[in-house]
């Protein structure tokens, strides 16, 4: 043991890695001889790490692969996560458990609340090693990206029914999600267009979640970055949607300056929509974005007490909404939730319009309609909003 301590230069992590190497079948004499022959220019920790990783690669490929996939993220992953990312079958689940146990025993990773993450030094060395294997690095990064996107798709979206359970899943992976967006942003700047499309997809799936969970600053950062890229890509409908989203957060912050800023965003988005060449446009998407912006703009005008303007915009919204839905669709609340969601928001803001004009009895009629419709489409959050008034 004294020889191990001396050779390790009294570094605790080096001692653990030397013992791990010995457990893998190496003698201390072999370890010392290899260092003298091959690694004399490297620090003791880097040498120990490289030798340990080489042995895992040669004798325990499953554990080596688990280590590699963990090295591409700063944040913890559960055993289930790693199983899905590496597409490990249920019959091989015990092997994955053994691999994680070994990585913990070898002091390469830590375990907390059933989630695993590499120690910072092990990750630093692991990333450096992975860069020498670009095919493997690309494979693991794509697998992790696909997994996080799938997680967002399965748990994101609108706030219907028991959305809180799904949003709690997203919240537990929030750091992983932010890391993915940063990676996608770095990639689209290198002109990888699929990264922009993936980031766009992620933003759309998480816009309700980020709003309701108070991640407004992060959402604004993402939105501003995507606005810049949408302009480069000529993605004008999405750019208008992003401008409206930024305006909405400003509106929620309240105060004269924020409400004015929101109006500017909504009006800029409407100008952008008018400039779009309709022959190459997805009409449903165009109408959905237009309906959203009209509602947001009307709500902003109400809060500016510009009631005449607000009333005009409400009429514009109602006219377009009626054109885009049939009577049958309006009756079938569950199957046509999206368009009925638009109408419910219209009713709520119309109620606010009358409330701010000191006509509470007229406002109450609209709030009652909101409550009834919300119950039909299982939109409890907006039902609560109506009952707050």
C-alpha positions as CSV (number, residue, x, y, z in Angstrom):
1,X,0.0,0.0,0.0
2,X,2.9,2.4,0.7
3,X,4.2,1.9,-2.8
4,X,0.7,2.8,-4.2
5,X,0.6,6.0,-2.1
6,X,4.1,7.0,-3.2
7,X,3.5,6.2,-6.9
8,X,0.2,8.1,-6.7
9,X,2.0,11.2,-5.4
10,X,-0.5,11.1,-2.5
11,X,-3.4,12.1,-4.7
12,X,-6.6,10.4,-3.4
13,X,-8.2,10.0,-6.8
14,X,-4.9,8.5,-8.2
15,X,-4.9,6.0,-5.4
16,X,-8.5,4.9,-6.2
17,X,-7.7,4.6,-9.9
18,X,-4.5,2.6,-9.2
19,X,-6.5,0.2,-7.1
20,X,-9.2,0.0,-9.8
21,X,-6.5,-0.9,-12.3
22,X,-5.2,-3.6,-10.0
23,X,-8.7,-5.0,-9.7
24,X,-8.9,-5.1,-13.5
25,X,-5.9,-7.5,-13.4
26,X,-2.8,-5.2,-13.5
27,X,0.0,-5.4,-11.1
28,X,1.5,-2.3,-9.6
29,X,4.8,-3.1,-11.3
30,X,3.0,-3.2,-14.7
31,X,1.3,0.1,-14.0
32,X,4.6,1.7,-13.0
33,X,6.5,0.2,-16.0
34,X,3.8,1.4,-18.4
35,X,3.9,4.9,-17.1
36,X,7.7,5.1,-17.4
37,X,7.6,3.7,-21.0
38,X,4.5,5.6,-22.4
39,X,3.2,8.3,-20.2
40,X,6.2,10.0,-18.7
41,X,5.1,13.4,-20.1
42,X,1.6,13.2,-18.7
43,X,0.4,13.9,-15.1
44,X,-0.3,10.9,-12.9
45,X,-4.1,11.4,-12.9
46,X,-4.3,11.6,-16.7
47,X,-2.2,8.5,-17.0
48,X,-4.3,6.6,-14.5
49,X,-7.5,7.7,-16.3
50,X,-6.2,6.7,-19.8
51,X,-5.0,3.3,-18.6
52,X,-8.2,2.6,-16.8
53,X,-10.3,3.7,-19.9
54,X,-8.1,1.6,-22.2
55,X,-8.8,-1.5,-20.1
56,X,-12.5,-0.8,-20.0
57,X,-12.5,-0.4,-23.8
58,X,-10.7,-3.7,-24.2
59,X,-12.4,-5.8,-21.5
60,X,-15.8,-4.2,-20.7
61,X,-17.2,-2.4,-23.7
62,X,-20.7,-2.0,-22.2
63,X,-19.2,0.0,-19.3
64,X,-17.0,1.9,-21.7
65,X,-20.0,2.9,-23.8
66,X,-21.9,4.0,-20.7
67,X,-19.0,6.2,-19.7
68,X,-18.8,7.7,-23.1
69,X,-22.5,8.7,-23.3
70,X,-22.2,10.2,-19.8
71,X,-19.2,12.3,-20.8
72,X,-21.2,14.3,-23.4
73,X,-23.4,15.9,-20.7
74,X,-22.7,18.0,-17.6
75,X,-25.9,16.9,-16.0
76,X,-27.2,13.7,-14.3
77,X,-29.0,10.9,-16.1
78,X,-31.0,8.0,-14.6
79,X,-30.4,4.4,-15.3
80,X,-33.6,4.5,-17.4
81,X,-32.3,7.4,-19.4
82,X,-29.1,5.7,-20.2
83,X,-30.9,2.5,-21.2
84,X,-33.0,4.4,-23.7
85,X,-30.2,6.5,-25.0
86,X,-28.0,3.5,-25.7
87,X,-31.0,1.3,-26.7
88,X,-30.2,-1.4,-24.2
89,X,-32.7,-4.2,-24.1
90,X,-34.6,-5.0,-20.9
91,X,-32.8,-8.4,-20.8
92,X,-29.5,-6.5,-20.6
93,X,-30.7,-4.1,-17.9
94,X,-28.7,-5.9,-15.2
95,X,-25.5,-5.4,-17.2
96,X,-26.2,-1.7,-17.3
97,X,-26.7,-1.6,-13.5
98,X,-23.4,-3.4,-13.1
99,X,-21.7,-0.9,-15.4
100,X,-22.9,2.1,-13.4
101,X,-22.0,0.4,-10.1
102,X,-18.4,-0.2,-11.5
103,X,-18.1,3.5,-12.6
104,X,-19.1,4.6,-9.1
105,X,-16.7,2.1,-7.4
106,X,-13.9,3.3,-9.7
107,X,-14.7,6.9,-8.7
108,X,-15.4,7.9,-12.3
109,X,-19.0,8.9,-11.5
110,X,-21.3,9.8,-8.6
111,X,-24.8,8.7,-7.8
112,X,-27.5,10.9,-6.2
113,X,-31.2,10.3,-6.1
114,X,-30.9,7.4,-8.6
115,X,-29.3,9.7,-11.2
116,X,-25.7,9.4,-12.3
117,X,-23.1,12.0,-13.5
118,X,-19.4,11.8,-14.1
119,X,-17.0,13.5,-11.8
120,X,-15.7,16.8,-13.3
121,X,-12.2,15.6,-13.9
122,X,-13.3,12.3,-15.4
123,X,-15.7,14.1,-17.7
124,X,-13.0,16.5,-18.8
125,X,-10.7,13.6,-19.7
126,X,-13.6,11.7,-21.2
127,X,-14.6,14.6,-23.5
128,X,-10.9,14.9,-24.6
129,X,-10.8,11.2,-25.4
130,X,-14.1,11.2,-27.2
131,X,-12.9,14.0,-29.6
132,X,-10.4,11.5,-31.0
133,X,-13.3,9.3,-32.0
134,X,-15.6,11.7,-34.0
135,X,-17.9,8.9,-35.3
136,X,-18.6,7.7,-31.8
137,X,-19.0,11.3,-30.5
138,X,-21.5,12.1,-33.2
139,X,-23.4,8.9,-32.5
140,X,-23.7,9.5,-28.8
141,X,-24.5,13.2,-29.2
142,X,-27.3,12.4,-31.7
143,X,-28.7,9.7,-29.4
144,X,-28.8,12.1,-26.4
145,X,-30.3,14.8,-28.6
146,X,-33.0,12.4,-29.8
147,X,-33.8,11.3,-26.3
148,X,-34.2,14.8,-24.9
149,X,-36.3,15.9,-27.8
150,X,-38.5,12.8,-27.3
151,X,-38.8,13.6,-23.6
152,X,-39.8,17.2,-24.5
153,X,-42.3,16.0,-27.1
154,X,-43.9,13.5,-24.7
155,X,-44.2,15.9,-21.8
156,X,-44.5,19.3,-23.4
157,X,-47.2,21.0,-25.4
158,X,-50.4,22.5,-24.1
159,X,-51.6,22.7,-20.6
160,X,-54.6,20.4,-20.8
161,X,-55.8,18.0,-18.1
162,X,-53.1,16.7,-15.8
163,X,-50.4,18.8,-17.5
164,X,-48.6,19.4,-14.1
165,X,-47.4,15.8,-14.0
166,X,-45.8,16.1,-17.4
167,X,-44.4,19.5,-16.7
168,X,-42.8,18.2,-13.5
169,X,-40.9,15.6,-15.7
170,X,-39.6,18.5,-17.8
171,X,-38.7,20.4,-14.8
172,X,-36.5,17.6,-13.5
173,X,-34.6,17.6,-16.8
174,X,-34.5,21.3,-17.2
175,X,-30.7,21.6,-17.0
176,X,-30.3,18.8,-19.6
177,X,-32.8,20.6,-21.8
178,X,-31.0,24.0,-21.5
179,X,-27.7,22.2,-22.4
180,X,-29.3,20.7,-25.5
181,X,-30.6,24.1,-26.7
182,X,-27.1,25.6,-26.2
183,X,-25.6,22.7,-28.2
184,X,-28.2,23.2,-31.0
185,X,-27.6,27.0,-31.1
186,X,-23.8,26.4,-31.4
187,X,-24.5,23.9,-34.3
188,X,-26.9,26.1,-36.3
189,X,-24.3,28.9,-36.1
190,X,-22.0,26.4,-37.9
191,X,-24.7,26.2,-40.6
192,X,-26.2,22.9,-39.6
193,X,-29.8,23.7,-40.6
194,X,-31.2,20.6,-38.9
195,X,-30.1,22.0,-35.6
196,X,-32.2,25.1,-36.2
197,X,-35.2,22.9,-36.9
198,X,-34.6,20.9,-33.8
199,X,-34.3,24.0,-31.7
200,X,-37.5,25.4,-33.3
201,X,-39.3,22.1,-32.4
202,X,-37.9,22.3,-28.8
203,X,-39.1,25.9,-28.4
204,X,-42.6,25.1,-29.6
205,X,-42.9,22.1,-27.3
206,X,-41.7,24.1,-24.3
207,X,-43.2,27.5,-24.7
208,X,-46.1,26.8,-22.3
209,X,-43.9,25.1,-19.8
210,X,-41.3,27.8,-19.7
211,X,-44.1,30.4,-19.2
212,X,-45.9,28.6,-16.4
213,X,-42.8,27.5,-14.6
214,X,-41.3,31.0,-14.6
215,X,-38.3,30.4,-16.8
216,X,-39.0,33.7,-18.6
217,X,-35.4,34.9,-18.9
218,X,-34.3,31.6,-20.5
219,X,-37.3,31.6,-22.8
220,X,-36.5,35.2,-23.9
221,X,-32.9,34.3,-24.6
222,X,-34.0,31.3,-26.7
223,X,-36.6,33.4,-28.5
224,X,-34.2,36.2,-29.3
225,X,-31.6,33.8,-30.7
226,X,-34.3,32.0,-32.8
227,X,-35.6,35.4,-34.1
228,X,-32.1,36.1,-35.5
229,X,-31.8,32.7,-37.1
230,X,-35.4,32.7,-38.4
231,X,-34.6,36.0,-40.2
232,X,-31.5,34.3,-41.8
233,X,-33.6,31.3,-42.8
234,X,-36.4,33.4,-44.2
235,X,-38.8,31.6,-41.7
236,X,-41.2,34.5,-41.5
237,X,-44.2,32.8,-39.9
238,X,-42.1,31.4,-37.1
239,X,-40.4,34.8,-36.7
240,X,-43.8,36.4,-36.3
241,X,-44.7,33.7,-33.7
242,X,-41.5,34.4,-31.8
243,X,-42.1,38.1,-31.8
244,X,-45.5,37.5,-30.4
245,X,-44.1,35.2,-27.7
246,X,-41.6,37.9,-26.6
247,X,-44.5,40.4,-26.6
248,X,-46.6,38.1,-24.4
249,X,-43.9,37.9,-21.7
250,X,-43.6,41.7,-21.7
251,X,-47.4,42.0,-21.4
252,X,-47.3,39.6,-18.4
253,X,-44.7,41.7,-16.7
254,X,-47.2,44.6,-16.7
255,X,-46.4,48.3,-16.3
256,X,-46.7,50.9,-19.0
257,X,-43.3,50.4,-20.5
258,X,-43.7,46.6,-20.8
259,X,-47.2,46.9,-22.2
260,X,-46.0,49.4,-24.8
261,X,-43.1,47.0,-25.7
262,X,-45.6,44.2,-26.0
263,X,-47.7,46.2,-28.5
264,X,-44.6,47.0,-30.5
265,X,-43.8,43.3,-30.8
266,X,-47.3,42.3,-31.8
267,X,-47.6,45.1,-34.4
268,X,-44.2,44.1,-35.8
269,X,-45.3,40.5,-36.0
270,X,-48.5,41.5,-37.9
271,X,-46.5,43.6,-40.4
272,X,-44.3,40.5,-41.0
273,X,-47.3,38.3,-41.6
274,X,-48.7,40.7,-44.2
275,X,-45.5,40.5,-46.2
276,X,-45.6,36.7,-46.5
277,X,-46.2,35.3,-50.0
278,X,-49.3,33.2,-49.4
279,X,-48.8,30.8,-52.3
280,X,-46.1,28.9,-50.5
281,X,-47.6,29.1,-47.1
282,X,-49.1,26.6,-44.7
283,X,-52.5,28.3,-44.3
284,X,-53.5,26.6,-41.0
285,X,-50.2,27.6,-39.4
286,X,-50.5,31.1,-40.8
287,X,-54.0,31.5,-39.4
288,X,-53.1,30.0,-36.0
289,X,-50.2,32.5,-35.6
290,X,-52.5,35.4,-36.9
291,X,-55.2,34.5,-34.4
292,X,-52.7,34.3,-31.5
293,X,-51.2,37.7,-32.4
294,X,-54.6,39.4,-32.8
295,X,-55.7,38.1,-29.3
296,X,-52.4,39.2,-27.7
297,X,-52.6,42.6,-29.4
298,X,-56.3,43.1,-28.3
299,X,-55.4,42.2,-24.7
300,X,-52.5,44.7,-24.8
301,X,-54.8,47.5,-26.2
302,X,-57.3,46.8,-23.4
303,X,-54.5,47.3,-20.8
304,X,-53.5,50.5,-22.5
305,X,-57.2,51.5,-22.2
306,X,-57.3,51.9,-26.0
307,X,-60.8,50.4,-26.0
308,X,-61.8,51.5,-29.5
309,X,-58.7,49.8,-31.0
310,X,-59.2,46.8,-28.9
311,X,-62.8,46.4,-30.0
312,X,-61.7,46.6,-33.7
313,X,-59.0,43.9,-33.2
314,X,-61.5,41.7,-31.4
315,X,-63.8,41.9,-34.4
316,X,-60.9,41.0,-36.7
317,X,-60.1,38.0,-34.6
318,X,-63.7,36.8,-34.5
319,X,-64.0,37.2,-38.2
320,X,-60.9,35.1,-38.9
321,X,-61.8,32.5,-36.3
322,X,-65.2,31.9,-37.8
323,X,-63.6,31.6,-41.3
324,X,-61.2,28.9,-40.0
325,X,-63.7,26.8,-38.2
326,X,-67.0,25.2,-39.1
327,X,-70.1,25.2,-36.9
328,X,-69.6,21.5,-36.3
329,X,-66.0,22.0,-35.2
330,X,-67.0,24.7,-32.8
331,X,-69.5,22.4,-31.2
332,X,-67.0,19.5,-30.9
333,X,-64.8,21.0,-28.1
334,X,-62.5,18.1,-27.4
335,X,-61.6,17.3,-30.9
336,X,-61.1,20.9,-31.8
337,X,-59.4,22.0,-28.6
338,X,-56.9,24.4,-30.3
339,X,-59.6,26.5,-32.0
340,X,-61.8,26.5,-29.0
341,X,-58.8,27.5,-26.9
342,X,-58.5,30.6,-29.2
343,X,-62.2,31.3,-28.6
344,X,-61.9,30.9,-24.8
345,X,-59.0,33.4,-24.7
346,X,-61.2,35.8,-26.7
347,X,-64.0,35.5,-24.2
348,X,-61.6,36.0,-21.3
349,X,-60.1,39.2,-22.8
350,X,-63.5,40.4,-23.9
351,X,-64.5,40.0,-20.2
352,X,-61.5,42.0,-19.2
353,X,-62.4,44.7,-21.8
354,X,-65.7,45.2,-20.0
355,X,-64.3,44.9,-16.5
356,X,-61.7,47.7,-17.2
357,X,-64.6,49.8,-18.6
358,X,-66.3,49.5,-15.2
359,X,-69.1,47.2,-16.6
360,X,-68.7,44.2,-14.3
361,X,-72.1,42.7,-15.0
362,X,-71.2,42.4,-18.7
363,X,-67.7,41.1,-17.9
364,X,-69.3,38.4,-15.7
365,X,-71.3,36.9,-18.6
366,X,-68.0,36.3,-20.5
367,X,-66.2,34.8,-17.5
368,X,-69.1,32.4,-17.0
369,X,-68.8,31.3,-20.6
370,X,-65.1,30.8,-20.1
371,X,-65.6,28.6,-17.1
372,X,-68.2,26.4,-18.9
373,X,-66.0,25.9,-22.0
374,X,-62.9,25.3,-20.0
375,X,-64.6,22.4,-18.2
376,X,-65.5,20.9,-21.6
377,X,-62.0,20.9,-22.9
378,X,-60.3,20.1,-19.5
379,X,-58.5,23.4,-19.3
380,X,-58.5,23.9,-15.6
381,X,-55.9,26.7,-15.5
382,X,-58.0,29.1,-17.6
383,X,-61.1,28.1,-15.7
384,X,-59.4,29.3,-12.5
385,X,-58.4,32.5,-14.3
386,X,-62.0,33.2,-15.1
387,X,-63.1,32.5,-11.5
388,X,-60.5,34.9,-10.1
389,X,-62.2,37.8,-11.7
